[in-house]
Amino acid sequence: MINILTILLAIFAFGFLIFIHEGGHFLFARIFGVTVNEFAIGMGPRILSRKSKKSGITYSLRLLPFGGFVAMAGEDDESEDENAFYKKAVWKRIIITAAGAAVNILMGVIVMTALVFATDKLGSTTVGEFITYENATVSSEEQGLMLGDRITHINKTRVYTDRDLHYELTRQGVKPVSITVVRDGEKVVIEDVTFPQMEEAGTVFGMRDFKVYAEEKSFANCIKHSYVRSVSTIKMVYDSLYDLITGRYSVESVSGPIGVTEVLSSTLSEAETKKQAVTDFVYLVGFLSINLGVMNLLPFPALDGGRIVFQLVELIFRRKVPVKVEGFINFLGFALLMLLIVIVTCKDVAGLFVG
């Protein structure tokens, strides 16, 4: 059940992530001398604004707490301003455009690193204990997996920690998988291992039926786990998009701000301690930050990735795409994104009443 606390936390989280994203664009626009007309957090009508007498930039807070923008002269149309965005060298424009997503991904990596260093235990990929699920008809132990096996691959995917091991079994374990392990110093491949399964929101997931040993917590191990967790999160975003396109996930699984707020609410309510609630909230912010960064780099019009495509075309062919043409294509892309947001939001709102 969504309450006022989770709404406030969600607004804070989204506002923070949008602020650092737009802050990335803003910082490099200023570094490269691009004229910035407005730095806005939120969308829709302004509710607060202040114009700097020194720079002439308007800083504003807008009504809708999701979204934001840095309005630069000559970004989507021609401008007589000598410091217009489109008049800058293409490599500078690429950096400015990519900076928002890069800052989001960097923030996510920082969050994941902080969580790893703050955790009490680090999980290995070595099988320590088998679990028996009620009504389970299969067992990886019966199919050849043994205590003490150090798992290195699920099918052809390399796994390094318990986190990516768990994720790969959840995703790939819906079908029989080959598991590569190190046993008594020798590499052993166990073919066609079937795992128990569960269904959630119409999607089937594999279930890991064993626990793993903990690893020694050292600085080097924390760095390894931080790196793997960050890379796995980025991979998870791309995997989720691929699974949505290929039909594994239904459109019902796509969530907007309201859906994310509902997830936050259920996550906090299920936390057994305040420490776990804080950890879960911080992890969700880190995940959303990486998600926002990765999704913005997709080559779709209006997204940062779509703008970078135009810039790369110019860099390769030494010829600019007309500003009006690029602006029109980005406008169409923005309109489609807004339509998608409206559809997803309506779905999320309907889900609240159905639930």
C-alpha positions in Angstrom: 0.0 0.0 0.0 1.5 3.3 -1.0 1.6 5.8 1.8 2.8 9.4 2.2 6.2 8.3 3.3 6.9 6.2 0.2 5.5 9.0 -2.0 7.9 11.5 -0.5 10.8 9.1 -0.8 9.9 8.4 -4.4 9.7 12.1 -5.2 13.1 12.6 -3.5 14.7 9.7 -5.4 13.4 10.7 -8.8 14.2 14.4 -8.1 17.7 13.5 -7.1 18.4 11.3 -10.1 17.0 13.9 -12.5 19.0 16.6 -10.8 22.3 14.8 -11.2 21.4 13.8 -14.8 20.6 17.3 -15.9 23.5 18.6 -13.8 25.8 16.5 -15.9 24.5 18.2 -19.1 24.6 21.6 -17.4 28.2 21.2 -16.1 29.7 20.4 -19.4 27.6 22.9 -21.3 29.1 25.5 -19.0 32.6 24.1 -19.3 32.4 24.3 -23.1 30.8 27.8 -23.1 27.3 26.9 -24.4 24.6 29.4 -23.7 22.2 27.9 -21.2 18.8 29.5 -20.9 17.2 27.4 -18.2 18.0 24.6 -15.8 14.7 22.9 -14.8 13.7 20.1 -12.5 10.3 18.7 -13.2 8.0 19.3 -16.1 4.9 21.5 -16.8 4.3 24.9 -15.4 6.9 26.6 -13.2 6.1 26.8 -9.5 9.4 28.4 -8.4 12.1 30.1 -10.5 15.0 32.4 -10.2 17.0 34.1 -12.9 20.7 34.6 -12.2 21.8 38.2 -12.8 25.3 37.1 -13.5 24.7 34.3 -16.1 21.2 35.0 -17.2 20.2 31.4 -16.6 16.8 30.7 -15.2 16.7 28.0 -12.5 13.2 26.6 -12.0 11.2 23.9 -10.2 8.2 22.8 -12.2 4.9 21.3 -11.2 5.3 17.6 -12.2 8.1 16.0 -10.1 9.3 13.7 -12.9 11.6 14.8 -15.7 13.7 17.9 -16.2 15.8 19.7 -18.8 18.7 22.0 -19.6 17.5 24.4 -22.3 20.5 25.4 -24.4 20.5 27.9 -27.2 20.6 26.2 -30.6 19.8 22.8 -29.2 16.8 22.0 -31.4 16.6 25.0 -33.7 18.9 27.6 -35.3 20.2 30.5 -33.2 22.1 33.7 -33.8 23.9 33.1 -30.5 27.6 32.6 -31.2 27.7 30.2 -28.2 24.7 28.1 -29.5 25.0 24.4 -28.9 25.0 23.4 -32.5 27.9 25.7 -33.3 30.2 23.9 -30.9 32.6 21.2 -32.1 30.9 17.9 -32.5 33.1 16.2 -29.9 32.1 18.8 -27.4 28.4 18.2 -28.2 28.8 14.5 -27.8 30.4 15.0 -24.3 27.6 17.4 -23.3 24.9 15.0 -24.5 26.4 11.9 -22.9 27.3 13.6 -19.6 23.8 13.2 -18.1 23.7 9.4 -18.6 27.3 9.1 -17.6 26.7 10.8 -14.3 23.7 8.6 -13.6 25.7 5.4 -14.2 28.6 6.7 -12.1 26.3 7.5 -9.3 24.8 4.0 -9.5 28.4 2.5 -9.4 29.1 4.6 -6.3 26.0 3.4 -4.6 26.7 -0.3 -5.4 30.3 0.2 -4.1 29.0 1.7 -0.9 26.6 -1.1 -0.4 29.3 -3.7 -0.9 31.7 -2.1 1.6 28.8 -1.7 4.1 27.7 -5.4 3.9 28.6 -7.9 6.5 29.2 -10.8 4.2 30.3 -11.3 0.6 28.9 -14.4 -1.2 31.0 -16.7 -3.3 29.9 -19.1 -6.1 30.9 -22.2 -4.2 28.0 -24.5 -3.3 27.7 -24.7 0.5 24.2 -26.2 1.2 21.3 -27.5 -0.8 17.8 -26.3 -0.3 14.6 -28.4 -0.7 11.6 -26.4 -1.9 8.1 -27.6 -1.2 6.5 -29.3 -4.2 9.8 -29.1 -6.1 10.1 -32.0 -8.6 13.8 -31.4 -9.5 17.0 -31.0 -7.7 20.4 -29.8 -9.0 22.0 -32.1 -6.4 20.4 -35.1 -7.9 21.6 -34.0 -11.4 25.2 -33.9 -10.5 26.0 -30.7 -8.6 28.0 -31.3 -5.4 28.9 -29.5 -2.2 32.1 -27.6 -2.6 31.7 -27.1 -6.4 32.8 -23.6 -7.4 30.5 -22.5 -10.3 32.2 -20.5 -13.0 29.7 -20.5 -15.8 25.9 -20.8 -16.4 25.7 -21.9 -20.0 28.3 -19.6 -21.6 27.9 -16.8 -19.1 30.8 -16.3 -16.7 29.8 -15.7 -13.0 32.0 -14.2 -10.4 29.9 -13.7 -7.2 26.7 -14.9 -5.7 24.8 -11.9 -7.1 25.4 -12.6 -10.8 25.2 -16.4 -10.1 21.7 -15.9 -8.6 20.7 -13.5 -11.4 21.8 -15.8 -14.2 20.0 -18.8 -12.7 16.9 -16.7 -12.3 16.9 -15.7 -15.9 18.4 -18.7 -17.7 17.2 -21.3 -15.2 13.7 -21.5 -16.9 15.3 -24.0 -19.2 17.9 -26.8 -18.6 21.3 -25.2 -18.4 24.9 -26.4 -18.5 26.9 -25.6 -15.4 30.7 -25.4 -15.4 32.3 -26.0 -12.0 35.8 -26.4 -10.6 35.8 -29.6 -8.5 39.0 -30.8 -6.8 41.0 -28.5 -9.1 39.4 -29.9 -12.2 36.9 -28.3 -14.6 33.7 -30.3 -14.8 30.7 -29.5 -17.1 27.3 -30.7 -15.9 24.9 -30.7 -18.8 21.1 -30.2 -18.8 20.6 -29.2 -15.2 17.0 -28.4 -14.4 16.1 -26.0 -11.6 12.8 -25.4 -9.7 10.7 -22.6 -11.1 8.4 -19.9 -9.8 5.9 -17.6 -11.6 5.5 -13.9 -10.8 3.3 -11.5 -12.7 2.9 -14.0 -15.5 6.7 -14.5 -16.0 8.5 -17.7 -15.1 11.9 -17.5 -13.2 14.4 -20.1 -12.2 15.1 -20.7 -8.5 18.5 -21.4 -7.1 18.2 -24.5 -4.9 21.4 -24.1 -3.0 23.2 -21.7 -0.7 26.8 -20.6 -1.2 29.8 -20.1 1.1 30.8 -16.6 2.2 34.0 -15.1 1.0 36.6 -13.3 3.1 35.8 -9.6 3.2 38.9 -7.8 2.1 39.5 -4.5 0.2 40.3 -6.4 -3.0 37.2 -8.6 -2.7 35.0 -5.6 -2.1 36.4 -3.9 -5.2 35.7 -7.1 -7.2 32.1 -7.4 -5.9 31.5 -3.7 -6.5 32.6 -4.0 -10.1 30.6 -7.2 -10.7 27.5 -5.8 -9.1 27.7 -2.6 -11.2 28.3 -4.4 -14.4 25.6 -7.0 -13.6 23.1 -4.2 -13.0 23.9 -2.6 -16.4 23.5 -6.0 -18.0 20.2 -6.5 -16.2 18.8 -3.4 -17.8 19.8 -4.5 -21.3 18.5 -8.1 -20.6 15.2 -6.8 -19.4 14.8 -4.7 -22.5 15.7 -7.7 -24.7 13.3 -9.9 -22.8 10.5 -7.3 -23.2 11.1 -7.1 -27.0 11.2 -10.9 -27.4 8.1 -11.4 -25.4 9.3 -13.0 -22.2 8.1 -10.0 -20.3 4.6 -8.7 -21.1 3.8 -5.0 -21.4 2.2 -5.3 -18.0 5.6 -5.7 -16.5 6.6 -2.2 -17.6 6.3 0.4 -14.8 6.4 4.2 -14.6 6.9 6.4 -11.6 3.7 5.2 -9.9 4.7 1.5 -10.4 8.2 2.2 -9.1 6.6 3.9 -6.0 4.5 0.8 -5.5 7.6 -1.4 -5.7 9.4 0.9 -3.2 6.4 0.7 -0.8 6.3 -3.1 -0.9 10.1 -3.3 -0.5 10.1 -1.1 2.6 7.1 -2.9 4.1 8.8 -6.3 3.7 12.1 -5.2 5.3 12.6 -6.9 8.6 14.8 -4.1 10.1 15.3 -0.4 9.7 18.8 -1.2 8.4 17.5 -3.5 5.8 14.9 -0.9 4.7 17.6 1.8 4.3 19.8 -0.7 2.4 16.9 -1.7 0.1 16.0 2.0 -0.5 19.6 2.9 -1.3 19.9 -0.1 -3.6 16.8 0.9 -5.5 18.1 4.4 -6.0 21.4 3.0 -7.3 19.5 0.6 -9.6 17.2 3.4 -10.9 20.2 5.6 -11.5 22.0 3.0 -13.7 18.6 2.3 -15.4 18.1 5.9 -16.2 21.6 6.3 -17.5 21.5 3.2 -19.7 18.0 3.8 -21.1 19.0 7.4 -22.0 21.8 6.1 -24.1 19.5 4.0 -26.3 19.6 5.3 -29.9 16.0 6.5 -29.9 15.0 10.1 -31.0 14.7 12.6 -28.1 16.8 10.4 -25.8 20.5 11.3 -25.3 21.5 8.2 -27.3 19.3 9.3 -30.3 21.0 12.8 -30.3 24.4 11.1 -30.1 23.6 9.1 -33.2 23.1 12.4 -35.2 26.4 13.7 -33.8 28.2 10.5 -34.7 26.9 10.8 -38.3 28.3 14.3 -38.4 31.6 13.1 -37.0 31.9 10.3 -39.5 30.6 12.0 -42.6 31.8 15.5 -41.8 28.4 16.9 -42.6 25.8 18.2 -40.2 22.3 17.0 -40.2 20.1 20.2 -40.6 19.1 21.5 -37.1 15.5 21.7 -38.1 15.4 18.1 -39.3 17.1 16.8 -36.2 14.8 18.9 -34.0 11.6 17.6 -35.8 12.7 14.0 -35.4 13.5 14.5 -31.8 10.1 16.2 -31.3 8.4 13.1 -32.8 10.4 10.9 -30.5 9.5 13.0 -27.5 5.9 12.8 -28.4 6.0 9.0 -28.6 7.8 8.9 -25.2 5.2 11.1 -23.6 2.4 8.8 -25.1 4.2 5.8 -23.6 4.5 7.5 -20.2 0.8 8.3 -20.3 -0.2 4.7 -21.2 2.1 3.2 -18.6 0.9 5.6 -15.9 -2.7 4.8 -16.7 -1.8 1.1 -16.4 -0.1 1.7 -13.0 -3.0 3.7 -11.7 -5.5 1.0 -12.8 -3.3 -1.6 -11.1 -3.6 0.2 -7.8 -7.4 -0.1 -7.8 -7.3 -3.7 -9.1 -4.8 -4.6 -6.5 
